[in-house]
Amino acid sequence: MVERQRFTGAEDLALVEILKQQKKRVDWLKVVKQLQERGFPKRSTKSVRNHHLRRQNAQRATSAPAKNYCRKCGKLQRGHVCEIIEEGPTAAAEADS
C-alpha cells in the first residue's frame, strides 16, 4: 500500500502557478509531470485534480461562519494548506542532505 502524503504549502503554490499557465482546458497529466519536475512527490492525476477541486470549493464556501482555524497561521482551516515552513524532523533531515 502506498503511503499518502499531504500537500505542502510550497506544492500547493506550485500547483496554482502551473494551473495559471494552462489554457481553457487543464491537462492534468502535464500538471503532474510539471510538479514532479519541480521536485515534489509523485502523485496521480486524480489526486492532484481532486485536491485542486476541494480547495476551489472551499474558497467558494466561505460564507458560512468559520469554526476551525490553522494552529500555525490562524487562517480558516477549510481548504487551507499552511504556507509556514515547519522546523521538524523531516525539515532537519532534508537540510542534512
Distance bins in CASP14 RR format, pairs under 12 A and 6 or more apart:
PFRMAT RR
TARGET T0000
AUTHOR 0000-0000-0000
RMODE 2
METHOD distances of the structure
MODEL  1
2 41 0 0 0 0 0 1 0 0 0 0 0
2 42 0 0 0 0 1 0 0 0 0 0 0
2 43 0 0 0 0 0 1 0 0 0 0 0
2 44 0 0 0 0 1 0 0 0 0 0 0
2 47 0 0 0 0 0 1 0 0 0 0 0
3 41 0 0 0 0 1 0 0 0 0 0 0
3 42 0 0 0 0 0 1 0 0 0 0 0
4 41 0 0 0 0 1 0 0 0 0 0 0
4 43 0 0 0 0 1 0 0 0 0 0 0
4 44 0 0 0 0 0 1 0 0 0 0 0
4 47 0 0 0 0 1 0 0 0 0 0 0
4 51 0 0 0 0 0 1 0 0 0 0 0
5 11 0 0 0 0 1 0 0 0 0 0 0
5 40 0 0 0 0 1 0 0 0 0 0 0
5 41 1 0 1 0 0 0 0 0 0 0 0
5 42 0 0 0 0 1 0 0 0 0 0 0
5 43 0 0 0 0 1 0 0 0 0 0 0
5 47 0 0 0 0 1 0 0 0 0 0 0
5 51 0 0 0 0 0 1 0 0 0 0 0
5 90 0 0 0 0 0 1 0 0 0 0 0
6 12 0 0 0 0 1 0 0 0 0 0 0
6 40 0 0 0 0 0 1 0 0 0 0 0
6 41 0 0 0 0 0 1 0 0 0 0 0
6 43 0 0 0 0 0 1 0 0 0 0 0
6 47 0 0 0 0 0 1 0 0 0 0 0
6 51 0 0 0 0 1 0 0 0 0 0 0
6 79 0 0 0 0 0 1 0 0 0 0 0
6 80 0 0 0 0 0 1 0 0 0 0 0
6 81 1 0 0 1 0 0 0 0 0 0 0
6 82 0 0 0 0 1 0 0 0 0 0 0
6 86 0 0 0 0 0 1 0 0 0 0 0
6 90 0 0 0 0 0 1 0 0 0 0 0
7 13 0 0 0 0 0 1 0 0 0 0 0
7 14 0 0 0 0 1 0 0 0 0 0 0
7 15 1 0 0 1 0 0 0 0 0 0 0
7 16 0 0 0 0 0 1 0 0 0 0 0
7 35 0 0 0 0 1 0 0 0 0 0 0
7 40 0 0 0 0 1 0 0 0 0 0 0
7 41 0 0 0 0 1 0 0 0 0 0 0
7 43 0 0 0 0 1 0 0 0 0 0 0
7 47 0 0 0 0 1 0 0 0 0 0 0
7 48 0 0 0 0 1 0 0 0 0 0 0
7 50 0 0 0 0 0 1 0 0 0 0 0
7 51 1 0 1 0 0 0 0 0 0 0 0
7 52 0 0 0 0 1 0 0 0 0 0 0
7 54 0 0 0 0 0 1 0 0 0 0 0
7 55 0 0 0 0 1 0 0 0 0 0 0
7 79 0 0 0 0 0 1 0 0 0 0 0
7 80 0 0 0 0 0 1 0 0 0 0 0
7 81 1 0 1 0 0 0 0 0 0 0 0
7 82 0 0 0 0 0 1 0 0 0 0 0
7 83 0 0 0 0 0 1 0 0 0 0 0
8 14 0 0 0 0 1 0 0 0 0 0 0
8 15 0 0 0 0 0 1 0 0 0 0 0
8 35 0 0 0 0 0 1 0 0 0 0 0
8 38 0 0 0 0 0 1 0 0 0 0 0
8 39 0 0 0 0 0 1 0 0 0 0 0
8 40 1 0 0 1 0 0 0 0 0 0 0
8 41 0 0 0 0 1 0 0 0 0 0 0
8 43 0 0 0 0 0 1 0 0 0 0 0
8 51 0 0 0 0 0 1 0 0 0 0 0
8 81 1 0 0 1 0 0 0 0 0 0 0
8 82 0 0 0 0 1 0 0 0 0 0 0
8 83 0 0 0 0 1 0 0 0 0 0 0
8 84 0 0 0 0 0 1 0 0 0 0 0
8 85 0 0 0 0 1 0 0 0 0 0 0
8 86 0 0 0 0 1 0 0 0 0 0 0
8 90 0 0 0 0 1 0 0 0 0 0 0
8 91 0 0 0 0 0 1 0 0 0 0 0
8 94 0 0 0 0 0 1 0 0 0 0 0
9 15 0 0 0 0 1 0 0 0 0 0 0
9 16 0 0 0 0 0 1 0 0 0 0 0
9 17 0 0 0 0 0 1 0 0 0 0 0
9 40 0 0 0 0 0 1 0 0 0 0 0
9 51 0 0 0 0 0 1 0 0 0 0 0
9 55 0 0 0 0 0 1 0 0 0 0 0
9 70 0 0 0 0 0 1 0 0 0 0 0
9 72 0 0 0 0 0 1 0 0 0 0 0
9 73 0 0 0 0 0 1 0 0 0 0 0
9 75 0 0 0 0 0 1 0 0 0 0 0
9 79 0 0 0 0 0 1 0 0 0 0 0
9 80 0 0 0 0 1 0 0 0 0 0 0
9 81 1 0 1 0 0 0 0 0 0 0 0
9 82 1 0 0 1 0 0 0 0 0 0 0
9 83 1 0 1 0 0 0 0 0 0 0 0
9 84 0 0 0 0 1 0 0 0 0 0 0
9 85 0 0 0 0 1 0 0 0 0 0 0
9 86 0 0 0 0 0 1 0 0 0 0 0
10 16 0 0 0 0 0 1 0 0 0 0 0
10 17 0 0 0 0 0 1 0 0 0 0 0
10 35 0 0 0 0 0 1 0 0 0 0 0
10 38 0 0 0 0 1 0 0 0 0 0 0
10 39 0 0 0 0 1 0 0 0 0 0 0
10 40 1 0 0 1 0 0 0 0 0 0 0
10 41 0 0 0 0 0 1 0 0 0 0 0
10 81 0 0 0 0 1 0 0 0 0 0 0
10 82 0 0 0 0 0 1 0 0 0 0 0
10 83 1 0 0 1 0 0 0 0 0 0 0
10 84 0 0 0 0 0 1 0 0 0 0 0
10 85 1 0 0 1 0 0 0 0 0 0 0
10 86 0 0 0 0 0 1 0 0 0 0 0
10 91 0 0 0 0 0 1 0 0 0 0 0
10 94 0 0 0 0 0 1 0 0 0 0 0
11 17 0 0 0 0 0 1 0 0 0 0 0
11 18 0 0 0 0 0 1 0 0 0 0 0
11 31 0 0 0 0 0 1 0 0 0 0 0
11 32 0 0 0 0 0 1 0 0 0 0 0
11 34 0 0 0 0 0 1 0 0 0 0 0
11 35 1 0 0 1 0 0 0 0 0 0 0
11 36 0 0 0 0 0 1 0 0 0 0 0
11 38 0 0 0 0 1 0 0 0 0 0 0
11 39 0 0 0 0 1 0 0 0 0 0 0
11 40 1 0 1 0 0 0 0 0 0 0 0
11 41 0 0 0 0 1 0 0 0 0 0 0
11 42 0 0 0 0 0 1 0 0 0 0 0
11 43 0 0 0 0 1 0 0 0 0 0 0
11 47 0 0 0 0 0 1 0 0 0 0 0
11 48 0 0 0 0 1 0 0 0 0 0 0
11 51 0 0 0 0 1 0 0 0 0 0 0
11 52 0 0 0 0 0 1 0 0 0 0 0
11 55 0 0 0 0 0 1 0 0 0 0 0
11 81 1 0 0 1 0 0 0 0 0 0 0
11 82 0 0 0 0 0 1 0 0 0 0 0
11 83 0 0 0 0 0 1 0 0 0 0 0
12 18 0 0 0 0 0 1 0 0 0 0 0
12 19 0 0 0 0 0 1 0 0 0 0 0
12 35 0 0 0 0 0 1 0 0 0 0 0
12 40 0 0 0 0 1 0 0 0 0 0 0
12 48 0 0 0 0 0 1 0 0 0 0 0
12 51 1 0 0 1 0 0 0 0 0 0 0
12 52 0 0 0 0 1 0 0 0 0 0 0
12 54 0 0 0 0 0 1 0 0 0 0 0
12 55 1 0 0 1 0 0 0 0 0 0 0
12 56 0 0 0 0 0 1 0 0 0 0 0
12 79 0 0 0 0 1 0 0 0 0 0 0
12 80 0 0 0 0 1 0 0 0 0 0 0
12 81 1 0 1 0 0 0 0 0 0 0 0
12 82 0 0 0 0 1 0 0 0 0 0 0
12 83 1 0 0 1 0 0 0 0 0 0 0
13 19 0 0 0 0 0 1 0 0 0 0 0
13 20 0 0 0 0 0 1 0 0 0 0 0
13 35 0 0 0 0 0 1 0 0 0 0 0
13 38 0 0 0 0 0 1 0 0 0 0 0
13 40 0 0 0 0 0 1 0 0 0 0 0
13 55 0 0 0 0 0 1 0 0 0 0 0
13 81 0 0 0 0 1 0 0 0 0 0 0
13 82 0 0 0 0 0 1 0 0 0 0 0
13 83 1 0 0 1 0 0 0 0 0 0 0
13 85 0 0 0 0 0 1 0 0 0 0 0
14 20 0 0 0 0 0 1 0 0 0 0 0
14 21 0 0 0 0 0 1 0 0 0 0 0
14 31 0 0 0 0 1 0 0 0 0 0 0
14 32 0 0 0 0 0 1 0 0 0 0 0
14 34 0 0 0 0 1 0 0 0 0 0 0
14 35 1 0 0 1 0 0 0 0 0 0 0
14 36 0 0 0 0 0 1 0 0 0 0 0
14 37 0 0 0 0 0 1 0 0 0 0 0
14 38 1 0 1 0 0 0 0 0 0 0 0
14 39 0 0 0 0 1 0 0 0 0 0 0
14 40 1 0 0 1 0 0 0 0 0 0 0
14 41 0 0 0 0 0 1 0 0 0 0 0
14 43 0 0 0 0 0 1 0 0 0 0 0
14 48 0 0 0 0 0 1 0 0 0 0 0
14 52 0 0 0 0 0 1 0 0 0 0 0
14 81 0 0 0 0 0 1 0 0 0 0 0
14 83 0 0 0 0 0 1 0 0 0 0 0
15 21 0 0 0 0 0 1 0 0 0 0 0
15 22 0 0 0 0 0 1 0 0 0 0 0
15 26 0 0 0 0 0 1 0 0 0 0 0
15 28 0 0 0 0 0 1 0 0 0 0 0
15 31 1 0 0 1 0 0 0 0 0 0 0
15 32 0 0 0 0 1 0 0 0 0 0 0
15 34 0 0 0 0 1 0 0 0 0 0 0
15 35 1 0 0 1 0 0 0 0 0 0 0
15 36 0 0 0 0 0 1 0 0 0 0 0
15 38 0 0 0 0 1 0 0 0 0 0 0
15 40 0 0 0 0 1 0 0 0 0 0 0
15 43 0 0 0 0 1 0 0 0 0 0 0
15 47 0 0 0 0 0 1 0 0 0 0 0
15 48 1 0 0 1 0 0 0 0 0 0 0
15 49 0 0 0 0 0 1 0 0 0 0 0
15 50 0 0 0 0 0 1 0 0 0 0 0
15 51 1 0 0 1 0 0 0 0 0 0 0
15 52 1 0 0 1 0 0 0 0 0 0 0
15 53 0 0 0 0 0 1 0 0 0 0 0
15 55 0 0 0 0 1 0 0 0 0 0 0
15 56 0 0 0 0 0 1 0 0 0 0 0
15 81 0 0 0 0 1 0 0 0 0 0 0
16 22 0 0 0 0 0 1 0 0 0 0 0
16 31 0 0 0 0 0 1 0 0 0 0 0
16 35 0 0 0 0 0 1 0 0 0 0 0
16 48 0 0 0 0 0 1 0 0 0 0 0
16 51 0 0 0 0 0 1 0 0 0 0 0
16 52 0 0 0 0 1 0 0 0 0 0 0
16 55 0 0 0 0 1 0 0 0 0 0 0
16 56 0 0 0 0 0 1 0 0 0 0 0
16 59 0 0 0 0 0 1 0 0 0 0 0
16 81 0 0 0 0 0 1 0 0 0 0 0
16 83 0 0 0 0 0 1 0 0 0 0 0
17 31 0 0 0 0 0 1 0 0 0 0 0
17 34 0 0 0 0 1 0 0 0 0 0 0
17 35 0 0 0 0 0 1 0 0 0 0 0
17 38 0 0 0 0 1 0 0 0 0 0 0
18 26 0 0 0 0 1 0 0 0 0 0 0
18 27 0 0 0 0 0 1 0 0 0 0 0
18 28 0 0 0 0 0 1 0 0 0 0 0
18 30 0 0 0 0 1 0 0 0 0 0 0
18 31 1 0 1 0 0 0 0 0 0 0 0
18 32 0 0 0 0 1 0 0 0 0 0 0
18 33 0 0 0 0 1 0 0 0 0 0 0
18 34 1 0 1 0 0 0 0 0 0 0 0
18 35 1 0 0 1 0 0 0 0 0 0 0
18 36 0 0 0 0 0 1 0 0 0 0 0
18 37 0 0 0 0 1 0 0 0 0 0 0
18 38 0 0 0 0 1 0 0 0 0 0 0
18 40 0 0 0 0 0 1 0 0 0 0 0
18 48 0 0 0 0 1 0 0 0 0 0 0
18 52 0 0 0 0 0 1 0 0 0 0 0
19 25 0 0 0 0 0 1 0 0 0 0 0
19 26 1 0 0 1 0 0 0 0 0 0 0
19 27 0 0 0 0 0 1 0 0 0 0 0
19 28 0 0 0 0 1 0 0 0 0 0 0
19 30 0 0 0 0 0 1 0 0 0 0 0
19 31 1 0 0 1 0 0 0 0 0 0 0
19 32 0 0 0 0 0 1 0 0 0 0 0
19 34 0 0 0 0 1 0 0 0 0 0 0
19 35 0 0 0 0 0 1 0 0 0 0 0
19 48 0 0 0 0 1 0 0 0 0 0 0
19 49 0 0 0 0 0 1 0 0 0 0 0
19 51 0 0 0 0 0 1 0 0 0 0 0
19 52 1 0 0 1 0 0 0 0 0 0 0
19 53 0 0 0 0 0 1 0 0 0 0 0
19 55 0 0 0 0 0 1 0 0 0 0 0
19 56 0 0 0 0 1 0 0 0 0 0 0
20 26 0 0 0 0 0 1 0 0 0 0 0
20 31 0 0 0 0 0 1 0 0 0 0 0
20 34 0 0 0 0 0 1 0 0 0 0 0
20 52 0 0 0 0 0 1 0 0 0 0 0
21 27 0 0 0 0 0 1 0 0 0 0 0
21 30 0 0 0 0 1 0 0 0 0 0 0
21 31 0 0 0 0 1 0 0 0 0 0 0
21 34 0 0 0 0 1 0 0 0 0 0 0
22 28 0 0 0 0 1 0 0 0 0 0 0
22 29 0 0 0 0 0 1 0 0 0 0 0
22 30 1 0 0 1 0 0 0 0 0 0 0
22 31 1 0 0 1 0 0 0 0 0 0 0
22 34 0 0 0 0 1 0 0 0 0 0 0
22 52 0 0 0 0 0 1 0 0 0 0 0
23 30 0 0 0 0 0 1 0 0 0 0 0
25 31 0 0 0 0 0 1 0 0 0 0 0
26 32 0 0 0 0 0 1 0 0 0 0 0
26 34 0 0 0 0 0 1 0 0 0 0 0
26 45 0 0 0 0 0 1 0 0 0 0 0
26 48 0 0 0 0 1 0 0 0 0 0 0
26 49 1 0 0 1 0 0 0 0 0 0 0
26 52 0 0 0 0 1 0 0 0 0 0 0
26 53 0 0 0 0 0 1 0 0 0 0 0
26 56 0 0 0 0 0 1 0 0 0 0 0
27 33 0 0 0 0 1 0 0 0 0 0 0
27 34 0 0 0 0 1 0 0 0 0 0 0
27 45 0 0 0 0 1 0 0 0 0 0 0
27 48 0 0 0 0 0 1 0 0 0 0 0
27 49 0 0 0 0 0 1 0 0 0 0 0
28 34 0 0 0 0 0 1 0 0 0 0 0
28 35 0 0 0 0 0 1 0 0 0 0 0
28 43 0 0 0 0 0 1 0 0 0 0 0
28 44 0 0 0 0 1 0 0 0 0 0 0
28 45 1 0 1 0 0 0 0 0 0 0 0
28 46 0 0 0 0 1 0 0 0 0 0 0
28 47 0 0 0 0 1 0 0 0 0 0 0
28 48 1 0 0 1 0 0 0 0 0 0 0
28 49 1 0 1 0 0 0 0 0 0 0 0
28 50 0 0 0 0 0 1 0 0 0 0 0
28 51 0 0 0 0 0 1 0 0 0 0 0
28 52 0 0 0 0 1 0 0 0 0 0 0
28 53 0 0 0 0 0 1 0 0 0 0 0
29 35 0 0 0 0 0 1 0 0 0 0 0
29 36 0 0 0 0 0 1 0 0 0 0 0
29 43 0 0 0 0 0 1 0 0 0 0 0
29 44 0 0 0 0 0 1 0 0 0 0 0
29 45 1 0 1 0 0 0 0 0 0 0 0
29 46 0 0 0 0 0 1 0 0 0 0 0
29 48 0 0 0 0 1 0 0 0 0 0 0
29 49 0 0 0 0 0 1 0 0 0 0 0
30 36 0 0 0 0 0 1 0 0 0 0 0
30 37 0 0 0 0 0 1 0 0 0 0 0
30 45 0 0 0 0 1 0 0 0 0 0 0
30 48 0 0 0 0 0 1 0 0 0 0 0
31 37 0 0 0 0 0 1 0 0 0 0 0
31 38 0 0 0 0 0 1 0 0 0 0 0
31 40 0 0 0 0 0 1 0 0 0 0 0
31 43 0 0 0 0 1 0 0 0 0 0 0
31 44 0 0 0 0 0 1 0 0 0 0 0
31 45 1 0 0 1 0 0 0 0 0 0 0
31 46 0 0 0 0 0 1 0 0 0 0 0
31 47 0 0 0 0 0 1 0 0 0 0 0
31 48 1 0 1 0 0 0 0 0 0 0 0
31 49 0 0 0 0 1 0 0 0 0 0 0
31 51 0 0 0 0 0 1 0 0 0 0 0
31 52 0 0 0 0 1 0 0 0 0 0 0
32 38 0 0 0 0 0 1 0 0 0 0 0
32 39 0 0 0 0 0 1 0 0 0 0 0
32 40 0 0 0 0 1 0 0 0 0 0 0
32 41 0 0 0 0 0 1 0 0 0 0 0
32 42 1 0 0 1 0 0 0 0 0 0 0
32 43 1 0 0 1 0 0 0 0 0 0 0
32 44 1 0 0 1 0 0 0 0 0 0 0
32 45 1 0 1 0 0 0 0 0 0 0 0
32 46 0 0 0 0 1 0 0 0 0 0 0
32 47 0 0 0 0 1 0 0 0 0 0 0
32 48 1 0 1 0 0 0 0 0 0 0 0
32 49 0 0 0 0 1 0 0 0 0 0 0
32 51 0 0 0 0 0 1 0 0 0 0 0
32 52 0 0 0 0 0 1 0 0 0 0 0
33 39 0 0 0 0 0 1 0 0 0 0 0
33 40 0 0 0 0 0 1 0 0 0 0 0
33 42 0 0 0 0 1 0 0 0 0 0 0
33 43 0 0 0 0 0 1 0 0 0 0 0
33 45 0 0 0 0 1 0 0 0 0 0 0
33 48 0 0 0 0 0 1 0 0 0 0 0
34 40 0 0 0 0 1 0 0 0 0 0 0
34 43 0 0 0 0 0 1 0 0 0 0 0
34 48 0 0 0 0 0 1 0 0 0 0 0
35 41 0 0 0 0 1 0 0 0 0 0 0
35 42 0 0 0 0 1 0 0 0 0 0 0
35 43 1 0 0 1 0 0 0 0 0 0 0
35 44 0 0 0 0 0 1 0 0 0 0 0
35 45 0 0 0 0 0 1 0 0 0 0 0
35 47 0 0 0 0 0 1 0 0 0 0 0
35 48 1 0 0 1 0 0 0 0 0 0 0
35 49 0 0 0 0 0 1 0 0 0 0 0
35 51 0 0 0 0 0 1 0 0 0 0 0
35 52 0 0 0 0 0 1 0 0 0 0 0
36 42 1 0 1 0 0 0 0 0 0 0 0
36 43 0 0 0 0 1 0 0 0 0 0 0
36 44 0 0 0 0 0 1 0 0 0 0 0
36 45 0 0 0 0 0 1 0 0 0 0 0
36 48 0 0 0 0 0 1 0 0 0 0 0
39 94 0 0 0 0 0 1 0 0 0 0 0
40 47 0 0 0 0 0 1 0 0 0 0 0
40 48 0 0 0 0 1 0 0 0 0 0 0
40 51 0 0 0 0 0 1 0 0 0 0 0
41 47 0 0 0 0 0 1 0 0 0 0 0
41 48 0 0 0 0 0 1 0 0 0 0 0
42 48 0 0 0 0 0 1 0 0 0 0 0
43 49 0 0 0 0 1 0 0 0 0 0 0
43 50 0 0 0 0 0 1 0 0 0 0 0
43 51 0 0 0 0 1 0 0 0 0 0 0
43 52 0 0 0 0 0 1 0 0 0 0 0
44 50 0 0 0 0 1 0 0 0 0 0 0
44 51 0 0 0 0 0 1 0 0 0 0 0
45 51 0 0 0 0 0 1 0 0 0 0 0
45 52 0 0 0 0 0 1 0 0 0 0 0
46 52 0 0 0 0 0 1 0 0 0 0 0
46 53 0 0 0 0 0 1 0 0 0 0 0
47 53 0 0 0 0 0 1 0 0 0 0 0
47 54 0 0 0 0 0 1 0 0 0 0 0
48 54 0 0 0 0 0 1 0 0 0 0 0
48 55 0 0 0 0 0 1 0 0 0 0 0
49 55 0 0 0 0 0 1 0 0 0 0 0
49 56 0 0 0 0 0 1 0 0 0 0 0
50 56 0 0 0 0 0 1 0 0 0 0 0
50 57 0 0 0 0 0 1 0 0 0 0 0
51 57 0 0 0 0 0 1 0 0 0 0 0
51 58 0 0 0 0 0 1 0 0 0 0 0
51 79 0 0 0 0 1 0 0 0 0 0 0
51 81 0 0 0 0 1 0 0 0 0 0 0
52 58 0 0 0 0 0 1 0 0 0 0 0
52 59 0 0 0 0 0 1 0 0 0 0 0
52 79 0 0 0 0 0 1 0 0 0 0 0
52 81 0 0 0 0 0 1 0 0 0 0 0
53 59 0 0 0 0 0 1 0 0 0 0 0
53 60 0 0 0 0 0 1 0 0 0 0 0
53 79 0 0 0 0 0 1 0 0 0 0 0
54 60 0 0 0 0 0 1 0 0 0 0 0
54 61 0 0 0 0 0 1 0 0 0 0 0
54 78 0 0 0 0 1 0 0 0 0 0 0
54 79 1 0 0 1 0 0 0 0 0 0 0
54 80 0 0 0 0 0 1 0 0 0 0 0
54 81 0 0 0 0 0 1 0 0 0 0 0
55 61 0 0 0 0 0 1 0 0 0 0 0
55 76 0 0 0 0 0 1 0 0 0 0 0
55 78 0 0 0 0 1 0 0 0 0 0 0
55 79 1 0 1 0 0 0 0 0 0 0 0
55 80 0 0 0 0 1 0 0 0 0 0 0
55 81 1 0 0 1 0 0 0 0 0 0 0
56 62 0 0 0 0 0 1 0 0 0 0 0
56 78 0 0 0 0 0 1 0 0 0 0 0
56 79 0 0 0 0 1 0 0 0 0 0 0
57 78 0 0 0 0 1 0 0 0 0 0 0
57 79 0 0 0 0 1 0 0 0 0 0 0
58 64 0 0 0 0 0 1 0 0 0 0 0
58 66 0 0 0 0 0 1 0 0 0 0 0
58 68 0 0 0 0 0 1 0 0 0 0 0
58 75 0 0 0 0 0 1 0 0 0 0 0
58 76 0 0 0 0 1 0 0 0 0 0 0
58 77 0 0 0 0 1 0 0 0 0 0 0
58 78 1 0 1 0 0 0 0 0 0 0 0
58 79 1 1 0 0 0 0 0 0 0 0 0
58 80 1 0 0 1 0 0 0 0 0 0 0
58 81 0 0 0 0 0 1 0 0 0 0 0
59 75 0 0 0 0 0 1 0 0 0 0 0
59 76 0 0 0 0 1 0 0 0 0 0 0
59 78 0 0 0 0 1 0 0 0 0 0 0
59 79 1 0 0 1 0 0 0 0 0 0 0
59 80 0 0 0 0 1 0 0 0 0 0 0
59 81 0 0 0 0 0 1 0 0 0 0 0
60 78 0 0 0 0 0 1 0 0 0 0 0
60 79 0 0 0 0 0 1 0 0 0 0 0
61 76 0 0 0 0 0 1 0 0 0 0 0
61 78 1 0 0 1 0 0 0 0 0 0 0
61 79 0 0 0 0 1 0 0 0 0 0 0
62 75 0 0 0 0 0 1 0 0 0 0 0
62 76 1 0 0 1 0 0 0 0 0 0 0
62 77 0 0 0 0 0 1 0 0 0 0 0
62 78 1 0 0 1 0 0 0 0 0 0 0
62 79 0 0 0 0 1 0 0 0 0 0 0
62 80 0 0 0 0 0 1 0 0 0 0 0
63 76 0 0 0 0 0 1 0 0 0 0 0
63 78 0 0 0 0 0 1 0 0 0 0 0
64 76 0 0 0 0 0 1 0 0 0 0 0
64 78 0 0 0 0 1 0 0 0 0 0 0
65 76 0 0 0 0 0 1 0 0 0 0 0
65 78 0 0 0 0 0 1 0 0 0 0 0
66 74 0 0 0 0 0 1 0 0 0 0 0
66 75 0 0 0 0 1 0 0 0 0 0 0
66 76 1 0 1 0 0 0 0 0 0 0 0
66 77 1 0 0 1 0 0 0 0 0 0 0
66 78 1 0 0 1 0 0 0 0 0 0 0
66 79 0 0 0 0 0 1 0 0 0 0 0
66 80 0 0 0 0 0 1 0 0 0 0 0
67 76 0 0 0 0 1 0 0 0 0 0 0
67 77 0 0 0 0 1 0 0 0 0 0 0
67 78 0 0 0 0 1 0 0 0 0 0 0
68 74 0 0 0 0 0 1 0 0 0 0 0
68 75 0 0 0 0 0 1 0 0 0 0 0
68 76 1 0 0 1 0 0 0 0 0 0 0
68 77 1 1 0 0 0 0 0 0 0 0 0
68 78 1 0 0 1 0 0 0 0 0 0 0
68 79 0 0 0 0 0 1 0 0 0 0 0
68 80 0 0 0 0 1 0 0 0 0 0 0
69 75 1 0 0 1 0 0 0 0 0 0 0
69 76 1 0 0 1 0 0 0 0 0 0 0
69 77 1 0 1 0 0 0 0 0 0 0 0
69 78 0 0 0 0 1 0 0 0 0 0 0
69 80 0 0 0 0 1 0 0 0 0 0 0
69 82 0 0 0 0 0 1 0 0 0 0 0
70 76 1 0 0 1 0 0 0 0 0 0 0
70 77 1 0 1 0 0 0 0 0 0 0 0
70 78 0 0 0 0 0 1 0 0 0 0 0
70 79 0 0 0 0 0 1 0 0 0 0 0
70 80 1 0 1 0 0 0 0 0 0 0 0
70 81 0 0 0 0 1 0 0 0 0 0 0
70 82 1 0 1 0 0 0 0 0 0 0 0
70 83 0 0 0 0 1 0 0 0 0 0 0
70 84 0 0 0 0 1 0 0 0 0 0 0
71 77 0 0 0 0 1 0 0 0 0 0 0
71 80 0 0 0 0 0 1 0 0 0 0 0
71 82 0 0 0 0 1 0 0 0 0 0 0
71 84 0 0 0 0 1 0 0 0 0 0 0
71 86 0 0 0 0 0 1 0 0 0 0 0
72 80 0 0 0 0 0 1 0 0 0 0 0
72 81 0 0 0 0 0 1 0 0 0 0 0
72 82 1 0 1 0 0 0 0 0 0 0 0
72 83 0 0 0 0 1 0 0 0 0 0 0
72 84 1 0 1 0 0 0 0 0 0 0 0
72 85 0 0 0 0 1 0 0 0 0 0 0
72 86 0 0 0 0 1 0 0 0 0 0 0
72 87 0 0 0 0 0 1 0 0 0 0 0
73 80 0 0 0 0 1 0 0 0 0 0 0
73 81 0 0 0 0 0 1 0 0 0 0 0
73 82 1 0 1 0 0 0 0 0 0 0 0
73 83 1 0 0 1 0 0 0 0 0 0 0
73 84 1 0 1 0 0 0 0 0 0 0 0
73 85 0 0 0 0 0 1 0 0 0 0 0
73 86 0 0 0 0 0 1 0 0 0 0 0
74 80 0 0 0 0 1 0 0 0 0 0 0
74 82 0 0 0 0 1 0 0 0 0 0 0
74 83 0 0 0 0 0 1 0 0 0 0 0
74 84 0 0 0 0 1 0 0 0 0 0 0
75 81 0 0 0 0 1 0 0 0 0 0 0
75 82 1 0 0 1 0 0 0 0 0 0 0
75 83 0 0 0 0 1 0 0 0 0 0 0
75 84 0 0 0 0 1 0 0 0 0 0 0
76 82 0 0 0 0 0 1 0 0 0 0 0
84 91 0 0 0 0 0 1 0 0 0 0 0
85 91 1 0 0 1 0 0 0 0 0 0 0
85 92 0 0 0 0 0 1 0 0 0 0 0
85 94 0 0 0 0 0 1 0 0 0 0 0
85 95 0 0 0 0 0 1 0 0 0 0 0
86 92 0 0 0 0 0 1 0 0 0 0 0
86 93 0 0 0 0 0 1 0 0 0 0 0
86 94 0 0 0 0 0 1 0 0 0 0 0
86 95 0 0 0 0 0 1 0 0 0 0 0
87 93 0 0 0 0 0 1 0 0 0 0 0
87 94 0 0 0 0 0 1 0 0 0 0 0
87 95 0 0 0 0 1 0 0 0 0 0 0
88 94 0 0 0 0 1 0 0 0 0 0 0
88 95 0 0 0 0 1 0 0 0 0 0 0
89 95 0 0 0 0 0 1 0 0 0 0 0
89 96 0 0 0 0 0 1 0 0 0 0 0
90 96 0 0 0 0 0 1 0 0 0 0 0
90 97 0 0 0 0 0 1 0 0 0 0 0
91 97 0 0 0 0 0 1 0 0 0 0 0
END
